[in-house]
Amino acid sequence: MNRNLVFEKFILLYVPWIISLIFASYPTFSYFIAWLGSFFIFFMTLTGQIVPLPDDRSFADQIMRPVILVQIIFAGYMCCTSIFYYMSLLGYNYFEHIPFFLADTAKLQLAAKCQRYYCLGHAAMISGILLVMHYPDEPTYKVQPEKLSKFLYYATIISFPLAIVFLKIPGLSQFANQFSSLSFMASALGLAFAIPEKKVTNIVVCFIFYAFNFYTAMASGFKEPVILSVMVLGLFLYPVYKKIVLLVFIPVLLVLFLVLPTYVSVIRQNRWMGGEDADVATSQALDAAINQGANADESTWTFLVGRLSEIDMFTGYVESTPKKINYYHFQLVKQSFTVLLPRIFWPSKPVTEQMVMQRVYDAGVVSPYSNVSAKPAYIVDSYLSWGGWGVFVFLFIYGVAAQSISQKAELLFGGYTLGTALVFSGLFQIFWRGLSFEFILNSVVWGYISMLILARILRRMHIVEPA
């Protein structure tokens, strides 16, 4: 691929952040400059204005690569979803202004400051991706087309039982999560391959496993797995069935955004607190979501303001650090390395959840006595480490890591389909969302080790061969 790196162009990515910083004393104007800045970054990078996109595949055939999918999901969620929260601070309920509403200037300032950090983090992350993005013209390994569909079929069948086995072994649950994600990606990708090839057996088997993974996502009580389950299948089918995907999957995703707030709320109340069976809780939640009626507007707006974005919690951290609590510097990084050793080899290893939640309690974001898990996002841990410099450095590293691992996966597995679409998206799905330092380092390190082992196995089986 022709990279044509012009470093002066990278400065353009930071222009929205610089302008929003200049107008920091005008919070609303500053907020919207930073918020719109992310859309500017999307446009400049996805159209190849900063660095040309890889030319080995069409845009539709490389959506799963970090420059496109990781950026859209991670930065889109991080930077763009805060608009509803900010509009509520200005006194809006949907698009209607509440009469005689008095905005809290301090909250507006904090929200605008957080949005500036989002914009800076977005620019830093995509800078890291673009700086190292280089896909070789000649592959090192290859996969025969006739073996690809067959492998996806067997990967769908094998990876799910492996996830269950790891789940049953004390101290190895982290591998269960990896192979569960791999099973989901294999079933979705296998289904996308089997449908155009009209292989009935493959379609039926892959659909069964995909449906089971979808049901597991529905019963989890979380919104993200459900949305991702639908979105990923649509992305895999898009290169072949562009019009159908646009006509079907986009409306389905919009409907999910409308009904999931009520659905998730009911299933958490019935299953988590009421102790209901998963099947019963899921059925009750579906009934409530479908028949939500007059409460639809209220529940959806509450979700859009308070649950869709994490900016409300971010303002709590910015307000307390460094004013009340000093920056953590390398402490969070050190803690991240302590959790790498599997519990099977270190039974007394500190509980990661407790380590992470301690800084949540110290910042006063949630009460230690509340039954709430509010783990800080990756950008929050970046800020807590060194403020604005932490946001820039750690988000840049984030982009470099995601892109480098994706390229390594394509190198090891004979190209995009197995490398990025299956292995990277399956084992390193955490890059799509980004969690606390401890969780993300643990997942990435062991995912990388799993990737190397899997590559060796596939070479031994002659599924992946030297080019």
C-alpha positions as CSV (number, residue, x, y, z in Angstrom):
1,M,0.0,0.0,0.0
2,N,1.1,3.6,-0.7
3,R,1.3,5.4,2.7
4,N,2.3,8.9,1.6
5,L,2.8,10.1,5.1
6,V,2.8,13.9,5.4
7,F,3.2,14.7,9.0
8,E,1.9,18.3,8.6
9,K,-1.5,16.8,7.8
10,F,-1.7,15.1,11.2
11,I,-1.9,18.6,12.7
12,L,-5.3,19.0,11.1
13,L,-6.6,16.3,13.4
14,Y,-5.9,18.5,16.4
15,V,-7.3,21.8,15.0
16,P,-10.8,21.3,16.5
17,W,-9.4,20.6,19.9
18,I,-7.1,23.7,19.7
19,I,-10.1,25.9,18.7
20,S,-12.3,24.5,21.4
21,L,-9.5,25.1,23.9
22,I,-9.1,28.8,22.8
23,F,-12.9,29.3,23.4
24,A,-12.9,27.4,26.7
25,S,-14.4,30.4,28.5
26,Y,-17.5,29.9,26.3
27,P,-18.5,26.4,27.4
28,T,-21.4,25.8,24.9
29,F,-19.4,27.0,21.9
30,S,-16.4,25.1,23.1
31,Y,-18.4,22.0,23.6
32,F,-19.9,22.0,20.1
33,I,-16.6,22.8,18.4
34,A,-15.1,19.7,20.2
35,W,-18.1,17.6,19.5
36,L,-18.2,18.5,15.8
37,G,-14.5,18.1,15.7
38,S,-14.9,14.3,16.0
39,F,-17.1,14.3,12.9
40,F,-14.3,16.3,11.2
41,I,-11.8,13.7,12.2
42,F,-14.0,10.9,10.9
43,F,-14.4,12.6,7.5
44,M,-10.6,13.4,7.2
45,T,-9.5,9.9,8.0
46,L,-12.2,7.7,6.4
47,T,-11.8,9.6,3.1
48,G,-8.1,9.2,3.2
49,Q,-7.3,12.9,3.5
50,I,-4.6,12.4,6.1
51,V,-3.3,9.0,5.1
52,P,-4.7,7.0,2.1
53,L,-6.7,4.0,3.2
54,P,-5.3,0.6,2.3
55,D,-5.8,0.0,-1.4
56,D,-5.7,-3.8,-1.3
57,R,-9.5,-4.0,-0.8
58,S,-12.5,-1.9,-1.3
59,F,-13.9,0.2,1.6
60,A,-16.8,-2.3,2.1
61,D,-14.3,-5.2,2.2
62,Q,-12.1,-3.7,4.9
63,I,-14.7,-2.3,7.4
64,M,-13.4,-4.5,10.2
65,R,-9.9,-2.9,10.2
66,P,-9.1,-0.5,13.1
67,V,-9.0,2.7,11.0
68,I,-12.7,2.1,10.2
69,L,-14.5,-0.1,12.8
70,V,-12.5,0.5,15.9
71,Q,-12.5,4.2,15.2
72,I,-16.2,4.4,14.5
73,I,-17.3,2.3,17.5
74,F,-14.7,3.4,20.1
75,A,-14.4,7.1,19.1
76,G,-18.1,7.3,18.1
77,Y,-19.3,6.0,21.4
78,M,-16.7,8.0,23.4
79,C,-17.1,11.4,21.6
80,C,-20.5,11.6,19.9
81,T,-23.0,10.2,22.4
82,S,-22.6,13.0,24.9
83,I,-24.8,15.4,22.9
84,F,-28.0,14.3,24.7
85,Y,-26.4,14.8,28.1
86,Y,-25.3,18.3,27.1
87,M,-28.7,19.2,25.6
88,S,-30.3,18.2,28.9
89,L,-27.9,20.5,30.7
90,L,-29.1,23.3,28.5
91,G,-32.7,22.5,29.4
92,Y,-33.9,20.4,26.5
93,N,-36.1,17.3,26.7
94,Y,-35.6,15.7,23.3
95,F,-35.7,18.9,21.1
96,E,-38.1,20.9,23.2
97,H,-36.7,23.4,25.6
98,I,-38.1,23.3,29.2
99,P,-39.6,26.8,30.0
100,F,-37.8,28.9,32.6
101,F,-35.0,26.4,32.8
102,L,-31.8,27.8,34.5
103,A,-28.6,26.0,33.3
104,D,-25.9,25.2,35.8
105,T,-22.8,27.0,34.5
106,A,-20.4,24.8,36.5
107,K,-21.8,21.6,34.9
108,L,-21.7,23.2,31.5
109,Q,-18.0,24.0,32.0
110,L,-17.2,20.5,33.2
111,A,-19.0,18.9,30.3
112,A,-17.3,21.1,27.8
113,K,-13.9,20.3,29.4
114,C,-14.6,16.6,29.1
115,Q,-15.7,16.9,25.5
116,R,-12.4,18.7,24.8
117,Y,-10.6,15.7,26.2
118,Y,-12.7,13.4,24.1
119,C,-11.7,15.3,21.0
120,L,-8.1,15.2,22.0
121,G,-8.2,11.5,22.7
122,H,-9.9,10.8,19.3
123,A,-7.2,12.7,17.5
124,A,-4.4,11.0,19.4
125,M,-5.9,7.5,18.9
126,I,-6.4,7.9,15.1
127,S,-2.9,9.4,14.9
128,G,-1.5,6.2,16.4
129,I,-3.5,4.1,13.9
130,L,-2.5,6.1,10.9
131,L,1.2,6.4,11.8
132,V,1.8,2.6,11.9
133,M,-0.9,1.6,9.3
134,H,0.9,-0.4,6.6
135,Y,-0.4,-3.6,5.0
136,P,2.3,-5.4,2.9
137,D,1.6,-5.9,-0.8
138,E,2.8,-9.5,-0.7
139,P,1.3,-11.8,2.0
140,T,3.6,-14.1,4.1
141,Y,0.9,-16.7,4.5
142,K,-2.2,-17.6,2.5
143,V,-5.5,-19.5,3.0
144,Q,-7.0,-21.5,0.1
145,P,-10.6,-20.2,-0.6
146,E,-12.0,-23.7,-0.4
147,K,-10.6,-24.2,3.0
148,L,-11.8,-20.8,4.4
149,S,-15.5,-21.6,4.5
150,K,-14.8,-25.1,5.9
151,F,-12.6,-23.7,8.7
152,L,-15.2,-21.1,9.7
153,Y,-17.8,-23.9,9.9
154,Y,-15.6,-25.9,12.3
155,A,-14.4,-22.9,14.2
156,T,-18.0,-22.1,15.0
157,I,-18.5,-25.6,16.4
158,I,-15.3,-25.9,18.3
159,S,-14.8,-22.4,19.9
160,F,-18.0,-22.4,21.9
161,P,-17.3,-25.6,23.8
162,L,-13.8,-24.4,24.4
163,A,-15.3,-21.3,26.0
164,I,-17.4,-23.4,28.3
165,V,-14.4,-25.6,29.2
166,F,-12.3,-22.5,30.2
167,L,-15.3,-21.2,32.2
168,K,-15.3,-24.4,34.2
169,I,-11.6,-24.3,35.1
170,P,-10.9,-22.1,38.1
171,G,-8.7,-19.1,37.3
172,L,-9.0,-19.4,33.5
173,S,-12.3,-17.5,33.0
174,Q,-10.5,-14.8,31.0
175,F,-9.9,-17.3,28.2
176,A,-13.6,-18.2,28.3
177,N,-14.5,-14.6,27.4
178,Q,-12.0,-14.7,24.5
179,F,-13.3,-17.9,23.0
180,S,-16.9,-16.8,23.6
181,S,-16.2,-13.7,21.4
182,L,-14.4,-15.9,18.9
183,S,-17.4,-18.2,18.7
184,F,-19.7,-15.3,18.1
185,M,-17.5,-13.9,15.3
186,A,-17.0,-17.3,13.7
187,S,-20.7,-18.0,13.6
188,A,-21.5,-14.6,12.2
189,L,-18.7,-14.7,9.6
190,G,-19.5,-18.4,8.8
191,L,-23.1,-17.4,8.2
192,A,-22.0,-14.6,5.9
193,F,-19.9,-17.0,3.9
194,A,-22.5,-19.9,3.9
195,I,-25.5,-17.8,2.7
196,P,-23.9,-16.7,-0.7
197,E,-22.5,-20.2,-1.2
198,K,-25.9,-21.7,-0.4
199,K,-24.5,-24.5,1.8
200,V,-27.5,-25.5,3.8
201,T,-25.7,-27.5,6.5
202,N,-23.3,-24.6,7.1
203,I,-26.1,-22.1,7.2
204,V,-28.1,-24.1,9.7
205,V,-25.2,-24.9,12.0
206,C,-23.8,-21.3,12.0
207,F,-27.3,-19.9,12.4
208,I,-27.9,-22.1,15.5
209,F,-24.7,-20.9,17.1
210,Y,-25.3,-17.3,16.1
211,A,-28.9,-17.5,17.6
212,F,-27.6,-19.0,20.8
213,N,-25.0,-16.2,21.1
214,F,-27.7,-13.7,20.4
215,Y,-29.9,-15.2,23.1
216,T,-27.0,-15.1,25.5
217,A,-26.5,-11.4,24.7
218,M,-30.2,-10.8,25.3
219,A,-30.1,-12.5,28.6
220,S,-27.0,-10.7,29.8
221,G,-28.8,-7.6,30.8
222,F,-26.4,-5.4,28.8
223,K,-27.2,-3.3,25.7
224,E,-23.8,-3.5,23.9
225,P,-23.7,-7.3,23.2
226,V,-27.2,-7.2,21.6
227,I,-26.4,-4.2,19.4
228,L,-23.0,-5.6,18.4
229,S,-24.6,-9.0,17.6
230,V,-26.8,-7.4,15.0
231,M,-24.3,-4.9,13.7
232,V,-21.5,-7.4,13.1
233,L,-23.7,-9.8,11.1
234,G,-24.8,-6.8,9.0
235,L,-21.1,-5.7,8.5
236,F,-20.2,-9.2,7.3
237,L,-23.1,-9.4,4.9
238,Y,-22.7,-5.9,3.6
239,P,-20.0,-6.5,0.9
240,V,-22.4,-9.1,-0.8
241,Y,-25.8,-7.7,0.0
242,K,-25.3,-4.0,0.3
243,K,-28.9,-2.9,-0.4
244,I,-30.6,-5.5,1.8
245,V,-28.2,-4.7,4.7
246,L,-29.0,-1.0,4.4
247,L,-32.7,-1.5,4.2
248,V,-32.9,-4.1,7.0
249,F,-30.1,-3.7,9.5
250,I,-30.1,0.0,9.9
251,P,-33.9,0.2,10.9
252,V,-33.4,-2.8,13.2
253,L,-30.5,-1.1,14.9
254,L,-32.7,2.1,15.3
255,V,-35.5,0.0,16.8
256,L,-33.0,-1.6,19.2
257,F,-31.9,1.8,20.5
258,L,-35.5,2.6,21.2
259,V,-36.6,-0.6,22.9
260,L,-33.4,-1.7,24.7
261,P,-33.5,0.8,27.5
262,T,-36.8,-0.6,28.8
263,Y,-35.8,-4.2,28.0
264,V,-32.5,-3.9,29.9
265,S,-34.1,-2.1,32.8
266,V,-36.7,-4.8,33.2
267,I,-34.4,-7.8,32.8
268,R,-31.9,-6.4,35.4
269,Q,-34.7,-5.8,37.9
270,N,-36.2,-9.2,37.4
271,R,-33.1,-11.3,37.0
272,W,-30.4,-9.5,38.9
273,M,-32.5,-8.3,41.8
274,G,-35.6,-10.5,41.7
275,G,-33.7,-13.8,41.1
276,E,-35.9,-14.8,38.1
277,D,-34.9,-17.5,35.7
278,A,-33.1,-16.2,32.6
279,D,-35.9,-17.5,30.3
280,V,-38.7,-15.9,32.4
281,A,-36.8,-12.6,32.9
282,T,-36.1,-12.4,29.1
283,S,-39.7,-13.0,28.2
284,Q,-41.0,-10.4,30.7
285,A,-38.4,-7.9,29.5
286,L,-39.5,-8.4,25.9
287,D,-43.2,-8.0,26.7
288,A,-42.3,-4.7,28.6
289,A,-40.2,-3.4,25.7
290,I,-42.8,-4.2,23.1
291,N,-45.7,-2.8,25.1
292,Q,-43.9,0.1,26.7
293,G,-46.5,2.5,25.2
294,A,-46.7,5.9,27.0
295,N,-43.4,5.4,28.9
296,A,-41.4,5.0,25.7
297,D,-40.4,8.7,25.4
298,E,-39.4,9.0,29.1
299,S,-37.4,5.8,29.3
300,T,-35.6,6.4,25.9
301,W,-34.7,10.0,26.8
302,T,-33.5,8.9,30.2
303,F,-31.3,6.3,28.5
304,L,-29.9,8.8,26.0
305,V,-29.0,11.3,28.6
306,G,-27.7,9.2,31.4
307,R,-26.8,5.7,30.1
308,L,-25.8,6.1,26.4
309,S,-22.8,8.3,27.2
310,E,-20.3,8.1,30.1
311,I,-19.6,11.9,30.2
312,D,-21.6,12.4,33.4
313,M,-19.2,10.1,35.3
314,F,-16.2,11.6,33.5
315,T,-17.2,15.0,34.9
316,G,-17.0,13.5,38.4
317,Y,-13.4,12.4,37.8
318,V,-12.4,15.7,36.3
319,E,-14.0,17.6,39.2
320,S,-12.1,15.5,41.8
321,T,-8.7,15.1,40.1
322,P,-6.3,16.7,40.7
323,K,-8.3,19.1,43.0
324,K,-9.0,16.5,45.7
325,I,-7.1,13.5,44.5
326,N,-3.6,13.6,42.9
327,Y,-2.9,12.1,39.5
328,Y,-2.1,8.4,39.7
329,H,0.9,8.6,37.4
330,F,2.2,5.0,36.9
331,Q,0.1,3.5,39.6
332,L,-2.7,2.3,37.3
333,V,-0.2,0.9,34.8
334,K,1.6,-1.0,37.7
335,Q,-1.7,-2.4,38.8
336,S,-2.5,-3.5,35.3
337,F,0.6,-5.7,35.2
338,T,-0.2,-7.3,38.6
339,V,-3.4,-8.8,37.1
340,L,-1.7,-10.5,34.1
341,L,-0.9,-13.8,35.9
342,P,-3.9,-16.1,35.8
343,R,-5.5,-16.8,39.1
344,I,-4.8,-20.5,38.7
345,F,-1.1,-19.7,39.2
346,W,-1.8,-17.0,41.9
347,P,-4.9,-17.9,43.9
348,S,-4.4,-14.9,46.2
349,K,-4.2,-12.4,43.3
350,P,-6.1,-9.1,44.0
351,V,-9.6,-9.0,42.7
352,T,-9.4,-6.8,39.6
353,E,-13.0,-5.4,40.1
354,Q,-12.1,-4.3,43.6
355,M,-8.9,-2.6,42.5
356,V,-10.7,-0.7,39.7
357,M,-13.7,0.3,41.8
358,Q,-11.5,1.7,44.6
359,R,-10.6,4.8,42.5
360,V,-14.3,5.1,41.6
361,Y,-15.1,5.3,45.3
362,D,-12.2,7.7,46.0
363,A,-13.4,10.1,43.3
364,G,-16.9,10.0,44.8
365,V,-18.5,9.0,41.4
366,V,-20.5,6.3,43.2
367,S,-21.0,5.3,46.8
368,P,-19.1,2.2,48.2
369,Y,-22.5,1.1,49.6
370,S,-24.3,1.2,46.3
371,N,-24.8,-2.0,44.3
372,V,-23.4,-0.4,41.1
373,S,-20.4,-1.2,38.9
374,A,-19.1,2.0,37.3
375,K,-15.7,1.1,36.1
376,P,-13.9,4.0,34.5
377,A,-13.4,4.1,30.7
378,Y,-10.0,3.9,29.1
379,I,-9.9,7.7,28.5
380,V,-10.8,8.3,32.2
381,D,-7.9,6.2,33.4
382,S,-5.7,8.1,30.9
383,Y,-6.9,11.4,32.4
384,L,-6.5,10.1,36.0
385,S,-2.9,9.2,35.2
386,W,-1.6,12.5,33.9
387,G,-4.5,14.8,32.9
388,G,-4.4,16.0,29.3
389,W,-1.0,14.6,28.7
390,G,-2.2,11.2,29.8
391,V,-5.2,11.4,27.4
392,F,-2.8,12.2,24.5
393,V,-0.1,9.6,25.3
394,F,-2.3,6.7,26.3
395,L,-4.9,7.2,23.5
396,F,-2.0,7.3,21.0
397,I,-0.7,4.0,22.4
398,Y,-4.2,2.6,22.1
399,G,-4.3,3.4,18.4
400,V,-0.8,2.0,17.8
401,A,-1.6,-1.2,19.7
402,A,-4.9,-1.8,17.9
403,Q,-3.4,-1.2,14.4
404,S,-0.2,-3.2,15.1
405,I,-2.1,-6.3,16.4
406,S,-4.6,-6.1,13.4
407,Q,-1.6,-6.1,11.0
408,K,0.1,-9.0,12.8
409,A,-3.1,-11.0,12.7
410,E,-3.4,-10.5,8.9
411,L,0.3,-11.5,8.6
412,L,-0.2,-14.7,10.6
413,F,-3.6,-15.8,9.2
414,G,-3.2,-15.1,5.5
415,G,-5.0,-11.8,5.1
416,Y,-8.0,-9.8,6.1
417,T,-10.7,-12.4,6.4
418,L,-9.2,-14.7,9.0
419,G,-6.7,-12.1,10.3
420,T,-8.8,-9.1,11.1
421,A,-12.4,-10.1,10.5
422,L,-12.2,-13.2,12.7
423,V,-9.2,-13.4,14.9
424,F,-8.6,-9.7,15.7
425,S,-12.3,-8.9,16.0
426,G,-12.9,-12.1,18.0
427,L,-9.9,-12.0,20.4
428,F,-9.4,-8.3,20.7
429,Q,-13.0,-7.1,20.7
430,I,-12.1,-5.0,23.8
431,F,-10.6,-2.4,21.5
432,W,-14.1,-1.6,20.2
433,R,-15.1,-0.3,23.6
434,G,-12.0,0.2,25.8
435,L,-12.3,-0.5,29.5
436,S,-10.1,0.3,32.5
437,F,-6.3,-0.2,32.2
438,E,-6.3,-3.4,34.2
439,F,-9.0,-5.1,32.1
440,I,-7.7,-4.0,28.7
441,L,-4.1,-4.9,29.3
442,N,-5.0,-8.3,30.6
443,S,-7.3,-9.0,27.7
444,V,-4.9,-7.8,25.1
445,V,-1.8,-9.6,26.4
446,W,-3.6,-13.0,26.7
447,G,-5.4,-12.4,23.5
448,Y,-2.1,-11.9,21.8
449,I,-0.7,-15.1,23.2
450,S,-3.9,-17.0,22.2
451,M,-3.5,-15.6,18.7
452,L,0.1,-16.9,18.4
453,I,-1.0,-20.3,19.6
454,L,-3.9,-20.4,17.2
455,A,-1.7,-19.4,14.3
456,R,0.8,-22.2,15.0
457,I,-2.1,-24.7,15.2
458,L,-3.5,-23.6,11.8
459,R,-0.1,-23.9,10.2
460,R,0.3,-27.4,11.6
461,M,-3.2,-28.3,10.1
462,H,-2.1,-26.7,6.7
463,I,-5.1,-24.4,6.8
464,V,-2.7,-21.5,6.7
465,E,0.2,-22.1,4.4
466,P,3.3,-20.1,3.3
467,A,2.5,-17.9,0.4
